[in-house]
């Protein structure tokens, strides 16, 4: 399986591949469930290879470690997943 950081980099930088609608699903420990966020709403800071930034419903950004990402969907289909 492709490491998540490589898949996220490909989505971000490969223009042809990145044209699709991607959704990232991460595990929220407080809510104890998977939260799905469109890739277009995620902020990936340059040089930050271990986390991404996601805005919650209150407009507050949270740092999500890459190990909490559980799935990636491309045009509605799961293309990457882990337990």
PyMOL Python script that loads the backbone (N, CA, C, O; Angstrom):
from pymol import cmd

cmd.read_pdbstr("""\
ATOM      1  N   UNK A   1       0.853  -1.172   0.000  1.00  0.00           N
ATOM      2  CA  UNK A   1       0.000   0.000   0.000  1.00  0.00           C
ATOM      3  C   UNK A   1       0.905   1.243   0.000  1.00  0.00           C
ATOM      4  O   UNK A   1       1.919   1.294   0.696  1.00  0.00           O
ATOM      5  N   UNK A   2       0.516   2.216  -0.782  1.00  0.00           N
ATOM      6  CA  UNK A   2       1.241   3.480  -0.875  1.00  0.00           C
ATOM      7  C   UNK A   2       1.141   4.241   0.445  1.00  0.00           C
ATOM      8  O   UNK A   2       0.044   4.376   0.986  1.00  0.00           O
ATOM      9  N   UNK A   3       2.263   4.744   0.979  1.00  0.00           N
ATOM     10  CA  UNK A   3       2.189   5.528   2.216  1.00  0.00           C
ATOM     11  C   UNK A   3       1.301   6.763   2.021  1.00  0.00           C
ATOM     12  O   UNK A   3       1.280   7.353   0.941  1.00  0.00           O
ATOM     13  N   UNK A   4       0.577   7.144   3.060  1.00  0.00           N
ATOM     14  CA  UNK A   4      -0.394   8.230   2.955  1.00  0.00           C
ATOM     15  C   UNK A   4       0.264   9.542   2.545  1.00  0.00           C
ATOM     16  O   UNK A   4      -0.323  10.300   1.773  1.00  0.00           O
ATOM     17  N   UNK A   5       1.458   9.828   3.035  1.00  0.00           N
ATOM     18  CA  UNK A   5       2.096  11.093   2.668  1.00  0.00           C
ATOM     19  C   UNK A   5       2.404  11.154   1.171  1.00  0.00           C
ATOM     20  O   UNK A   5       2.369  12.232   0.578  1.00  0.00           O
ATOM     21  N   UNK A   6       2.704  10.018   0.563  1.00  0.00           N
ATOM     22  CA  UNK A   6       2.966   9.990  -0.880  1.00  0.00           C
ATOM     23  C   UNK A   6       1.675  10.163  -1.674  1.00  0.00           C
ATOM     24  O   UNK A   6       1.660  10.843  -2.700  1.00  0.00           O
ATOM     25  N   UNK A   7       0.595   9.549  -1.203  1.00  0.00           N
ATOM     26  CA  UNK A   7      -0.690   9.711  -1.881  1.00  0.00           C
ATOM     27  C   UNK A   7      -1.166  11.156  -1.798  1.00  0.00           C
ATOM     28  O   UNK A   7      -1.636  11.708  -2.793  1.00  0.00           O
ATOM     29  N   UNK A   8      -1.051  11.774  -0.630  1.00  0.00           N
ATOM     30  CA  UNK A   8      -1.458  13.173  -0.480  1.00  0.00           C
ATOM     31  C   UNK A   8      -0.621  14.085  -1.370  1.00  0.00           C
ATOM     32  O   UNK A   8      -1.142  15.034  -1.955  1.00  0.00           O
ATOM     33  N   UNK A   9       0.657  13.800  -1.471  1.00  0.00           N
ATOM     34  CA  UNK A   9       1.536  14.588  -2.342  1.00  0.00           C
ATOM     35  C   UNK A   9       1.118  14.437  -3.804  1.00  0.00           C
ATOM     36  O   UNK A   9       1.110  15.414  -4.552  1.00  0.00           O
ATOM     37  N   UNK A  10       0.777  13.232  -4.204  1.00  0.00           N
ATOM     38  CA  UNK A  10       0.342  13.013  -5.592  1.00  0.00           C
ATOM     39  C   UNK A  10      -0.955  13.758  -5.880  1.00  0.00           C
ATOM     40  O   UNK A  10      -1.097  14.367  -6.940  1.00  0.00           O
ATOM     41  N   UNK A  11      -1.898  13.715  -4.948  1.00  0.00           N
ATOM     42  CA  UNK A  11      -3.155  14.445  -5.134  1.00  0.00           C
ATOM     43  C   UNK A  11      -2.866  15.935  -5.290  1.00  0.00           C
ATOM     44  O   UNK A  11      -3.457  16.609  -6.133  1.00  0.00           O
ATOM     45  N   UNK A  12      -1.962  16.430  -4.477  1.00  0.00           N
ATOM     46  CA  UNK A  12      -1.651  17.860  -4.474  1.00  0.00           C
ATOM     47  C   UNK A  12      -0.871  18.302  -5.716  1.00  0.00           C
ATOM     48  O   UNK A  12      -1.122  19.391  -6.234  1.00  0.00           O
ATOM     49  N   UNK A  13       0.065  17.488  -6.205  1.00  0.00           N
ATOM     50  CA  UNK A  13       0.984  17.958  -7.234  1.00  0.00           C
ATOM     51  C   UNK A  13       0.796  17.343  -8.615  1.00  0.00           C
ATOM     52  O   UNK A  13       1.264  17.921  -9.595  1.00  0.00           O
ATOM     53  N   UNK A  14       0.133  16.200  -8.734  1.00  0.00           N
ATOM     54  CA  UNK A  14      -0.095  15.570 -10.044  1.00  0.00           C
ATOM     55  C   UNK A  14      -1.389  16.139 -10.622  1.00  0.00           C
ATOM     56  O   UNK A  14      -2.484  15.746 -10.218  1.00  0.00           O
ATOM     57  N   UNK A  15      -1.256  17.056 -11.560  1.00  0.00           N
ATOM     58  CA  UNK A  15      -2.433  17.772 -12.091  1.00  0.00           C
ATOM     59  C   UNK A  15      -3.493  16.849 -12.673  1.00  0.00           C
ATOM     60  O   UNK A  15      -4.684  17.047 -12.436  1.00  0.00           O
ATOM     61  N   UNK A  16      -3.082  15.861 -13.418  1.00  0.00           N
ATOM     62  CA  UNK A  16      -4.053  14.945 -14.040  1.00  0.00           C
ATOM     63  C   UNK A  16      -4.777  14.120 -12.976  1.00  0.00           C
ATOM     64  O   UNK A  16      -6.006  14.044 -12.978  1.00  0.00           O
ATOM     65  N   UNK A  17      -4.029  13.512 -12.083  1.00  0.00           N
ATOM     66  CA  UNK A  17      -4.605  12.685 -11.022  1.00  0.00           C
ATOM     67  C   UNK A  17      -5.434  13.532 -10.058  1.00  0.00           C
ATOM     68  O   UNK A  17      -6.492  13.097  -9.604  1.00  0.00           O
ATOM     69  N   UNK A  18      -4.965  14.718  -9.748  1.00  0.00           N
ATOM     70  CA  UNK A  18      -5.608  15.577  -8.772  1.00  0.00           C
ATOM     71  C   UNK A  18      -6.874  16.274  -9.229  1.00  0.00           C
ATOM     72  O   UNK A  18      -7.500  16.989  -8.447  1.00  0.00           O
ATOM     73  N   UNK A  19      -7.263  16.081 -10.474  1.00  0.00           N
ATOM     74  CA  UNK A  19      -8.491  16.707 -10.989  1.00  0.00           C
ATOM     75  C   UNK A  19      -9.755  16.102 -10.392  1.00  0.00           C
ATOM     76  O   UNK A  19     -10.812  16.732 -10.410  1.00  0.00           O
ATOM     77  N   UNK A  20      -9.658  14.925  -9.880  1.00  0.00           N
ATOM     78  CA  UNK A  20     -10.829  14.231  -9.329  1.00  0.00           C
ATOM     79  C   UNK A  20     -11.265  14.864  -8.012  1.00  0.00           C
ATOM     80  O   UNK A  20     -10.560  15.693  -7.438  1.00  0.00           O
ATOM     81  N   UNK A  21     -12.440  14.453  -7.549  1.00  0.00           N
ATOM     82  CA  UNK A  21     -12.958  14.922  -6.254  1.00  0.00           C
ATOM     83  C   UNK A  21     -12.471  13.954  -5.183  1.00  0.00           C
ATOM     84  O   UNK A  21     -12.906  12.803  -5.136  1.00  0.00           O
ATOM     85  N   UNK A  22     -11.564  14.423  -4.320  1.00  0.00           N
ATOM     86  CA  UNK A  22     -11.006  13.595  -3.256  1.00  0.00           C
ATOM     87  C   UNK A  22     -11.613  13.984  -1.916  1.00  0.00           C
ATOM     88  O   UNK A  22     -11.896  15.153  -1.656  1.00  0.00           O
ATOM     89  N   UNK A  23     -11.806  12.976  -1.076  1.00  0.00           N
ATOM     90  CA  UNK A  23     -12.296  13.174   0.286  1.00  0.00           C
ATOM     91  C   UNK A  23     -11.373  12.380   1.204  1.00  0.00           C
ATOM     92  O   UNK A  23     -11.076  11.211   0.953  1.00  0.00           O
ATOM     93  N   UNK A  24     -10.929  13.035   2.268  1.00  0.00           N
ATOM     94  CA  UNK A  24     -10.058  12.405   3.253  1.00  0.00           C
ATOM     95  C   UNK A  24     -10.894  12.073   4.488  1.00  0.00           C
ATOM     96  O   UNK A  24     -11.613  12.932   4.999  1.00  0.00           O
ATOM     97  N   UNK A  25     -10.805  10.847   4.964  1.00  0.00           N
ATOM     98  CA  UNK A  25     -11.510  10.434   6.184  1.00  0.00           C
ATOM     99  C   UNK A  25     -10.509  10.207   7.295  1.00  0.00           C
ATOM    100  O   UNK A  25      -9.607   9.379   7.163  1.00  0.00           O
ATOM    101  N   UNK A  26     -10.659  10.933   8.387  1.00  0.00           N
ATOM    102  CA  UNK A  26      -9.749  10.765   9.520  1.00  0.00           C
ATOM    103  C   UNK A  26     -10.541  10.422  10.778  1.00  0.00           C
ATOM    104  O   UNK A  26     -11.723  10.742  10.901  1.00  0.00           O
ATOM    105  N   UNK A  27      -9.857   9.762  11.701  1.00  0.00           N
ATOM    106  CA  UNK A  27     -10.491   9.358  12.952  1.00  0.00           C
ATOM    107  C   UNK A  27     -10.444  10.512  13.945  1.00  0.00           C
ATOM    108  O   UNK A  27      -9.374  11.035  14.256  1.00  0.00           O
ATOM    109  N   UNK A  28     -11.612  10.900  14.436  1.00  0.00           N
ATOM    110  CA  UNK A  28     -11.721  11.932  15.468  1.00  0.00           C
ATOM    111  C   UNK A  28     -11.862  11.220  16.807  1.00  0.00           C
ATOM    112  O   UNK A  28     -12.848  10.525  17.052  1.00  0.00           O
ATOM    113  N   UNK A  29     -10.869  11.398  17.667  1.00  0.00           N
ATOM    114  CA  UNK A  29     -10.862  10.705  18.965  1.00  0.00           C
ATOM    115  C   UNK A  29     -11.960  11.189  19.891  1.00  0.00           C
ATOM    116  O   UNK A  29     -12.503  10.397  20.661  1.00  0.00           O
ATOM    117  N   UNK A  30     -12.301  12.465  19.838  1.00  0.00           N
ATOM    118  CA  UNK A  30     -13.332  13.007  20.724  1.00  0.00           C
ATOM    119  C   UNK A  30     -14.704  12.488  20.333  1.00  0.00           C
ATOM    120  O   UNK A  30     -15.472  12.046  21.187  1.00  0.00           O
ATOM    121  N   UNK A  31     -15.014  12.540  19.047  1.00  0.00           N
ATOM    122  CA  UNK A  31     -16.315  12.079  18.565  1.00  0.00           C
ATOM    123  C   UNK A  31     -16.363  10.564  18.376  1.00  0.00           C
ATOM    124  O   UNK A  31     -17.441   9.988  18.227  1.00  0.00           O
ATOM    125  N   UNK A  32     -15.184   9.916  18.382  1.00  0.00           N
ATOM    126  CA  UNK A  32     -15.062   8.471  18.196  1.00  0.00           C
ATOM    127  C   UNK A  32     -15.713   8.007  16.894  1.00  0.00           C
ATOM    128  O   UNK A  32     -16.486   7.050  16.867  1.00  0.00           O
ATOM    129  N   UNK A  33     -15.370   8.725  15.802  1.00  0.00           N
ATOM    130  CA  UNK A  33     -15.895   8.345  14.489  1.00  0.00           C
ATOM    131  C   UNK A  33     -15.005   8.931  13.398  1.00  0.00           C
ATOM    132  O   UNK A  33     -14.131   9.758  13.660  1.00  0.00           O
ATOM    133  N   UNK A  34     -15.247   8.489  12.184  1.00  0.00           N
ATOM    134  CA  UNK A  34     -14.513   8.980  11.022  1.00  0.00           C
ATOM    135  C   UNK A  34     -15.177  10.268  10.536  1.00  0.00           C
ATOM    136  O   UNK A  34     -16.393  10.323  10.352  1.00  0.00           O
ATOM    137  N   UNK A  35     -14.364  11.294  10.334  1.00  0.00           N
ATOM    138  CA  UNK A  35     -14.818  12.571   9.795  1.00  0.00           C
ATOM    139  C   UNK A  35     -14.295  12.652   8.370  1.00  0.00           C
ATOM    140  O   UNK A  35     -13.108  12.431   8.131  1.00  0.00           O
ATOM    141  N   UNK A  36     -15.159  12.963   7.433  1.00  0.00           N
ATOM    142  CA  UNK A  36     -14.764  13.071   6.026  1.00  0.00           C
ATOM    143  C   UNK A  36     -14.735  14.538   5.613  1.00  0.00           C
ATOM    144  O   UNK A  36     -15.681  15.290   5.850  1.00  0.00           O
ATOM    145  N   UNK A  37     -13.620  14.923   4.987  1.00  0.00           N
ATOM    146  CA  UNK A  37     -13.395  16.311   4.598  1.00  0.00           C
ATOM    147  C   UNK A  37     -12.942  16.342   3.145  1.00  0.00           C
ATOM    148  O   UNK A  37     -12.033  15.598   2.777  1.00  0.00           O
ATOM    149  N   UNK A  38     -13.552  17.186   2.301  1.00  0.00           N
ATOM    150  CA  UNK A  38     -13.057  17.325   0.931  1.00  0.00           C
ATOM    151  C   UNK A  38     -11.596  17.780   0.933  1.00  0.00           C
ATOM    152  O   UNK A  38     -11.208  18.643   1.720  1.00  0.00           O
ATOM    153  N   UNK A  39     -10.809  17.204   0.065  1.00  0.00           N
ATOM    154  CA  UNK A  39      -9.392  17.545   0.006  1.00  0.00           C
ATOM    155  C   UNK A  39      -9.193  19.039  -0.230  1.00  0.00           C
ATOM    156  O   UNK A  39      -8.220  19.622   0.249  1.00  0.00           O
ATOM    157  N   UNK A  40     -10.105  19.652  -0.960  1.00  0.00           N
ATOM    158  CA  UNK A  40      -9.996  21.081  -1.256  1.00  0.00           C
ATOM    159  C   UNK A  40     -10.084  21.952   0.006  1.00  0.00           C
ATOM    160  O   UNK A  40      -9.699  23.120  -0.032  1.00  0.00           O
ATOM    161  N   UNK A  41     -10.579  21.409   1.113  1.00  0.00           N
ATOM    162  CA  UNK A  41     -10.705  22.154   2.362  1.00  0.00           C
ATOM    163  C   UNK A  41      -9.556  21.886   3.338  1.00  0.00           C
ATOM    164  O   UNK A  41      -9.547  22.422   4.446  1.00  0.00           O
ATOM    165  N   UNK A  42      -8.606  21.075   2.936  1.00  0.00           N
ATOM    166  CA  UNK A  42      -7.476  20.719   3.782  1.00  0.00           C
ATOM    167  C   UNK A  42      -6.302  21.632   3.459  1.00  0.00           C
ATOM    168  O   UNK A  42      -6.060  21.972   2.301  1.00  0.00           O
ATOM    169  N   UNK A  43      -5.580  22.021   4.499  1.00  0.00           N
ATOM    170  CA  UNK A  43      -4.373  22.824   4.310  1.00  0.00           C
ATOM    171  C   UNK A  43      -3.176  21.950   4.647  1.00  0.00           C
ATOM    172  O   UNK A  43      -3.093  21.365   5.727  1.00  0.00           O
ATOM    173  N   UNK A  44      -2.248  21.876   3.694  1.00  0.00           N
ATOM    174  CA  UNK A  44      -1.010  21.145   3.916  1.00  0.00           C
ATOM    175  C   UNK A  44       0.119  22.168   3.929  1.00  0.00           C
ATOM    176  O   UNK A  44       0.482  22.721   2.891  1.00  0.00           O
ATOM    177  N   UNK A  45       0.664  22.409   5.103  1.00  0.00           N
ATOM    178  CA  UNK A  45       1.728  23.391   5.265  1.00  0.00           C
ATOM    179  C   UNK A  45       3.013  22.875   4.620  1.00  0.00           C
ATOM    180  O   UNK A  45       3.365  21.710   4.805  1.00  0.00           O
ATOM    181  N   UNK A  46       3.723  23.726   3.861  1.00  0.00           N
ATOM    182  CA  UNK A  46       5.006  23.312   3.294  1.00  0.00           C
ATOM    183  C   UNK A  46       5.981  22.912   4.398  1.00  0.00           C
ATOM    184  O   UNK A  46       6.112  23.604   5.408  1.00  0.00           O
ATOM    185  N   UNK A  47       6.652  21.804   4.194  1.00  0.00           N
ATOM    186  CA  UNK A  47       7.615  21.333   5.173  1.00  0.00           C
ATOM    187  C   UNK A  47       7.017  20.544   6.324  1.00  0.00           C
ATOM    188  O   UNK A  47       7.756  19.979   7.130  1.00  0.00           O
ATOM    189  N   UNK A  48       5.699  20.495   6.416  1.00  0.00           N
ATOM    190  CA  UNK A  48       5.025  19.735   7.482  1.00  0.00           C
ATOM    191  C   UNK A  48       4.608  18.392   6.897  1.00  0.00           C
ATOM    192  O   UNK A  48       3.582  18.290   6.224  1.00  0.00           O
ATOM    193  N   UNK A  49       5.405  17.372   7.156  1.00  0.00           N
ATOM    194  CA  UNK A  49       5.134  16.070   6.573  1.00  0.00           C
ATOM    195  C   UNK A  49       4.403  15.106   7.471  1.00  0.00           C
ATOM    196  O   UNK A  49       4.198  13.952   7.095  1.00  0.00           O
ATOM    197  N   UNK A  50       3.999  15.550   8.661  1.00  0.00           N
ATOM    198  CA  UNK A  50       3.389  14.630   9.615  1.00  0.00           C
ATOM    199  C   UNK A  50       1.958  14.961   9.978  1.00  0.00           C
ATOM    200  O   UNK A  50       1.321  14.212  10.719  1.00  0.00           O
ATOM    201  N   UNK A  51       1.434  16.078   9.466  1.00  0.00           N
ATOM    202  CA  UNK A  51       0.074  16.483   9.826  1.00  0.00           C
ATOM    203  C   UNK A  51      -0.505  17.382   8.740  1.00  0.00           C
ATOM    204  O   UNK A  51       0.219  17.920   7.903  1.00  0.00           O
ATOM    205  N   UNK A  52      -1.821  17.530   8.774  1.00  0.00           N
ATOM    206  CA  UNK A  52      -2.501  18.468   7.899  1.00  0.00           C
ATOM    207  C   UNK A  52      -3.468  19.278   8.751  1.00  0.00           C
ATOM    208  O   UNK A  52      -3.781  18.897   9.879  1.00  0.00           O
ATOM    209  N   UNK A  53      -3.932  20.381   8.217  1.00  0.00           N
ATOM    210  CA  UNK A  53      -4.812  21.281   8.954  1.00  0.00           C
ATOM    211  C   UNK A  53      -6.235  21.161   8.404  1.00  0.00           C
ATOM    212  O   UNK A  53      -6.447  21.164   7.192  1.00  0.00           O
ATOM    213  N   UNK A  54      -7.204  21.055   9.316  1.00  0.00           N
ATOM    214  CA  UNK A  54      -8.610  20.925   8.956  1.00  0.00           C
ATOM    215  C   UNK A  54      -9.411  21.914   9.805  1.00  0.00           C
ATOM    216  O   UNK A  54      -9.181  22.041  11.007  1.00  0.00           O
ATOM    217  N   UNK A  55     -10.353  22.612   9.166  1.00  0.00           N
ATOM    218  CA  UNK A  55     -11.209  23.540   9.900  1.00  0.00           C
ATOM    219  C   UNK A  55     -12.459  22.803  10.384  1.00  0.00           C
ATOM    220  O   UNK A  55     -13.076  22.051   9.630  1.00  0.00           O
ATOM    221  N   UNK A  56     -12.826  23.026  11.652  1.00  0.00           N
ATOM    222  CA  UNK A  56     -14.030  22.397  12.187  1.00  0.00           C
ATOM    223  C   UNK A  56     -15.257  23.271  11.900  1.00  0.00           C
ATOM    224  O   UNK A  56     -15.151  24.300  11.233  1.00  0.00           O
ATOM    225  N   UNK A  57     -16.413  22.856  12.406  1.00  0.00           N
ATOM    226  CA  UNK A  57     -17.668  23.568  12.153  1.00  0.00           C
ATOM    227  C   UNK A  57     -17.693  24.969  12.746  1.00  0.00           C
ATOM    228  O   UNK A  57     -18.477  25.813  12.312  1.00  0.00           O
ATOM    229  N   UNK A  58     -16.833  25.223  13.744  1.00  0.00           N
ATOM    230  CA  UNK A  58     -16.781  26.534  14.394  1.00  0.00           C
ATOM    231  C   UNK A  58     -15.753  27.462  13.756  1.00  0.00           C
ATOM    232  O   UNK A  58     -15.553  28.582  14.226  1.00  0.00           O
ATOM    233  N   UNK A  59     -15.097  27.001  12.681  1.00  0.00           N
ATOM    234  CA  UNK A  59     -14.099  27.819  12.007  1.00  0.00           C
ATOM    235  C   UNK A  59     -12.724  27.771  12.641  1.00  0.00           C
ATOM    236  O   UNK A  59     -11.879  28.618  12.351  1.00  0.00           O
ATOM    237  N   UNK A  60     -12.487  26.790  13.505  1.00  0.00           N
ATOM    238  CA  UNK A  60     -11.202  26.638  14.179  1.00  0.00           C
ATOM    239  C   UNK A  60     -10.392  25.555  13.461  1.00  0.00           C
ATOM    240  O   UNK A  60     -10.906  24.473  13.177  1.00  0.00           O
ATOM    241  N   UNK A  61      -9.116  25.856  13.170  1.00  0.00           N
ATOM    242  CA  UNK A  61      -8.250  24.871  12.526  1.00  0.00           C
ATOM    243  C   UNK A  61      -7.661  23.915  13.550  1.00  0.00           C
ATOM    244  O   UNK A  61      -7.297  24.305  14.659  1.00  0.00           O
ATOM    245  N   UNK A  62      -7.577  22.643  13.146  1.00  0.00           N
ATOM    246  CA  UNK A  62      -6.995  21.603  13.981  1.00  0.00           C
ATOM    247  C   UNK A  62      -5.941  20.867  13.175  1.00  0.00           C
ATOM    248  O   UNK A  62      -6.100  20.644  11.975  1.00  0.00           O
ATOM    249  N   UNK A  63      -4.881  20.500  13.836  1.00  0.00           N
ATOM    250  CA  UNK A  63      -3.823  19.720  13.220  1.00  0.00           C
ATOM    251  C   UNK A  63      -4.183  18.240  13.340  1.00  0.00           C
ATOM    252  O   UNK A  63      -4.414  17.737  14.439  1.00  0.00           O
ATOM    253  N   UNK A  64      -4.229  17.557  12.212  1.00  0.00           N
ATOM    254  CA  UNK A  64      -4.572  16.138  12.185  1.00  0.00           C
ATOM    255  C   UNK A  64      -3.321  15.351  11.793  1.00  0.00           C
ATOM    256  O   UNK A  64      -2.843  15.490  10.667  1.00  0.00           O
ATOM    257  N   UNK A  65      -2.785  14.536  12.688  1.00  0.00           N
ATOM    258  CA  UNK A  65      -1.616  13.721  12.332  1.00  0.00           C
ATOM    259  C   UNK A  65      -1.976  12.742  11.212  1.00  0.00           C
ATOM    260  O   UNK A  65      -3.089  12.219  11.166  1.00  0.00           O
ATOM    261  N   UNK A  66      -1.034  12.507  10.326  1.00  0.00           N
ATOM    262  CA  UNK A  66      -1.309  11.629   9.187  1.00  0.00           C
ATOM    263  C   UNK A  66      -1.669  10.215   9.622  1.00  0.00           C
ATOM    264  O   UNK A  66      -2.381   9.525   8.893  1.00  0.00           O
ATOM    265  N   UNK A  67      -1.205   9.758  10.779  1.00  0.00           N
ATOM    266  CA  UNK A  67      -1.537   8.399  11.207  1.00  0.00           C
ATOM    267  C   UNK A  67      -3.012   8.246  11.576  1.00  0.00           C
ATOM    268  O   UNK A  67      -3.493   7.125  11.743  1.00  0.00           O
ATOM    269  N   UNK A  68      -3.739   9.368  11.706  1.00  0.00           N
ATOM    270  CA  UNK A  68      -5.172   9.278  12.000  1.00  0.00           C
ATOM    271  C   UNK A  68      -6.025   9.247  10.738  1.00  0.00           C
ATOM    272  O   UNK A  68      -7.243   9.083  10.823  1.00  0.00           O
ATOM    273  N   UNK A  69      -5.411   9.400   9.576  1.00  0.00           N
ATOM    274  CA  UNK A  69      -6.169   9.270   8.326  1.00  0.00           C
ATOM    275  C   UNK A  69      -6.501   7.797   8.126  1.00  0.00           C
ATOM    276  O   UNK A  69      -5.619   6.940   8.184  1.00  0.00           O
ATOM    277  N   UNK A  70      -7.771   7.512   7.892  1.00  0.00           N
ATOM    278  CA  UNK A  70      -8.233   6.133   7.754  1.00  0.00           C
ATOM    279  C   UNK A  70      -8.637   5.765   6.327  1.00  0.00           C
ATOM    280  O   UNK A  70      -8.631   4.589   5.961  1.00  0.00           O
ATOM    281  N   UNK A  71      -8.988   6.776   5.517  1.00  0.00           N
ATOM    282  CA  UNK A  71      -9.386   6.456   4.143  1.00  0.00           C
ATOM    283  C   UNK A  71      -9.230   7.673   3.245  1.00  0.00           C
ATOM    284  O   UNK A  71      -9.235   8.819   3.695  1.00  0.00           O
ATOM    285  N   UNK A  72      -9.091   7.377   1.955  1.00  0.00           N
ATOM    286  CA  UNK A  72      -9.093   8.410   0.926  1.00  0.00           C
ATOM    287  C   UNK A  72     -10.047   7.931  -0.162  1.00  0.00           C
ATOM    288  O   UNK A  72      -9.956   6.801  -0.642  1.00  0.00           O
ATOM    289  N   UNK A  73     -10.959   8.815  -0.537  1.00  0.00           N
ATOM    290  CA  UNK A  73     -11.924   8.501  -1.595  1.00  0.00           C
ATOM    291  C   UNK A  73     -11.651   9.379  -2.807  1.00  0.00           C
ATOM    292  O   UNK A  73     -11.357  10.568  -2.682  1.00  0.00           O
ATOM    293  N   UNK A  74     -11.753   8.775  -3.967  1.00  0.00           N
ATOM    294  CA  UNK A  74     -11.597   9.487  -5.237  1.00  0.00           C
ATOM    295  C   UNK A  74     -12.893   9.305  -6.006  1.00  0.00           C
ATOM    296  O   UNK A  74     -13.264   8.187  -6.364  1.00  0.00           O
ATOM    297  N   UNK A  75     -13.576  10.407  -6.256  1.00  0.00           N
ATOM    298  CA  UNK A  75     -14.869  10.364  -6.951  1.00  0.00           C
ATOM    299  C   UNK A  75     -15.826   9.370  -6.305  1.00  0.00           C
ATOM    300  O   UNK A  75     -16.557   8.663  -6.997  1.00  0.00           O
ATOM    301  N   UNK A  76     -15.817   9.321  -4.972  1.00  0.00           N
ATOM    302  CA  UNK A  76     -16.743   8.477  -4.225  1.00  0.00           C
ATOM    303  C   UNK A  76     -16.260   7.072  -3.941  1.00  0.00           C
ATOM    304  O   UNK A  76     -16.871   6.375  -3.131  1.00  0.00           O
ATOM    305  N   UNK A  77     -15.180   6.623  -4.580  1.00  0.00           N
ATOM    306  CA  UNK A  77     -14.652   5.275  -4.380  1.00  0.00           C
ATOM    307  C   UNK A  77     -13.467   5.297  -3.441  1.00  0.00           C
ATOM    308  O   UNK A  77     -12.603   6.168  -3.548  1.00  0.00           O
ATOM    309  N   UNK A  78     -13.417   4.352  -2.526  1.00  0.00           N
ATOM    310  CA  UNK A  78     -12.278   4.242  -1.621  1.00  0.00           C
ATOM    311  C   UNK A  78     -11.072   3.744  -2.422  1.00  0.00           C
ATOM    312  O   UNK A  78     -11.108   2.670  -3.021  1.00  0.00           O
ATOM    313  N   UNK A  79      -9.993   4.557  -2.419  1.00  0.00           N
ATOM    314  CA  UNK A  79      -8.776   4.156  -3.129  1.00  0.00           C
ATOM    315  C   UNK A  79      -7.634   3.839  -2.158  1.00  0.00           C
ATOM    316  O   UNK A  79      -6.615   3.274  -2.555  1.00  0.00           O
ATOM    317  N   UNK A  80      -7.810   4.204  -0.891  1.00  0.00           N
ATOM    318  CA  UNK A  80      -6.799   3.962   0.134  1.00  0.00           C
ATOM    319  C   UNK A  80      -7.524   3.805   1.451  1.00  0.00           C
ATOM    320  O   UNK A  80      -8.433   4.575   1.761  1.00  0.00           O
ATOM    321  N   UNK A  81      -7.121   2.797   2.239  1.00  0.00           N
ATOM    322  CA  UNK A  81      -7.811   2.574   3.512  1.00  0.00           C
ATOM    323  C   UNK A  81      -6.912   1.812   4.465  1.00  0.00           C
ATOM    324  O   UNK A  81      -6.099   0.987   4.049  1.00  0.00           O
ATOM    325  N   UNK A  82      -7.069   2.102   5.761  1.00  0.00           N
ATOM    326  CA  UNK A  82      -6.398   1.339   6.805  1.00  0.00           C
ATOM    327  C   UNK A  82      -7.316   1.266   8.021  1.00  0.00           C
ATOM    328  O   UNK A  82      -8.215   2.089   8.193  1.00  0.00           O
ATOM    329  N   UNK A  83      -7.069   0.268   8.855  1.00  0.00           N
ATOM    330  CA  UNK A  83      -7.874   0.079  10.078  1.00  0.00           C
ATOM    331  C   UNK A  83      -7.584   1.174  11.073  1.00  0.00           C
ATOM    332  O   UNK A  83      -8.161   1.190  12.160  1.00  0.00           O
TER     333      UNK A  83
END
""", "prot")
cmd.dss("prot")
cmd.show_as("cartoon", "prot")
cmd.util.cbc("prot")
cmd.orient("prot")
